[in-house]
Each structure stands twice: as structure tokens, then as C-alpha cells.
Amino acid sequence: MPLYEYQCQSCQETVELLVRNSTEQPICPKCGSSKLDKQLSVAAPPAIAGHALPTTSAPVPTCGRPQCGSGCMFD
């Protein structure tokens, strides 16, 4: 279930909302308005070869194959 950032046209509040499907109309939790503008998300920068992006948890052991999300295809 995707988490999207919206700005309310009525109260100018910026909120993150969980949207379960494309037909669901998000509602501002502050004022109850349905006039919300979806904000553009900023993607994380790509990892530089040999340097991993910072994380808050310990790495999960994997098989080591690039297809599995471990290892670096640029080395």
C-alpha cells in the first residue's frame, strides 16, 4: 500500500497518507477537505560503487547475487 504526500488546498497542511487503491479519495486529517494535491516524491540518490546508502538496521544476509539485492553490479 503506497504512502503519498499531499498538500491540502483548504488549510495548506502537508500530510502523508496511505492510499489503498487508485479509486480511494484521500481526505485531509486536519480540516476534512478532499481537495488535496499530490506532491512529487524525492527519490533517494543512487549508491556510489563501493559505498552503501546509510541504513538504520543491520544488513540482511542474502545469497550475494545482484538479482537478490546484494552485491554491486558496478564493481
N, C-alpha and C positions, 0 to 999 in steps of 0.2 A: 504494500500500500504506500503510494508515494506521499511525501511530505512536501508541500508547496508553500512559498512565501507570498503573501498577499498584502496590498495596502488598501484600506477602506477609503472609499471616496467621501463618505459622510463624516467620519471622525478623524481621518488621516492616520489611524492606528496601523502599524505594520505587525502582522501576525503570521505564524507558521501553522498551517492546518493540514491534517491528514485527510486526503481525499480518496475515498474508497473506489469510486468509479467515475467515468467521464460525465455521467448524467447528474451526479450529485452537485447541488448548488451550495457552495460554501457560504457561511454566514459569519459576520464579524462578532466575536465573542464579547466585545466591549459595548457596541451600540445595537447589535441585532440586524444591521443592514446587510442586504445581499449584493450591494454594489461594491464588489471587490475587484481590484486589478491585480492579475498575477504578475509577480515581479520576476525578472530574469535571475536565474541562479548563477553563481560564480563557480566555475569548475576548479577543482584542485589542480595545482601545477603538476606537470609530469615529473616523474622521478628522473634524476640525472644518473647516468650509468655509474654504478658502484656506490650510490648513495640512496638509501631508502627514505621515504617520507616519514616524518615523525609520527609515532603512534602512542597511544596511552596504555596499550596492553602488550603482553608478551607475544612474540611471533608464534603462529600456529605451525607445528611441524607438518610438512607435506612431502610428497614424493620427490620434489625437486625439479619436475618437468615444467617448463614455461607455461604450458597449457593449463596447468593446475594453479597458476597464480604465484608460483615461487620461482626463483631464479630470474636472471635478467637476460633478455634477448639481445641486449646491446653489448655485452662483454665479448 
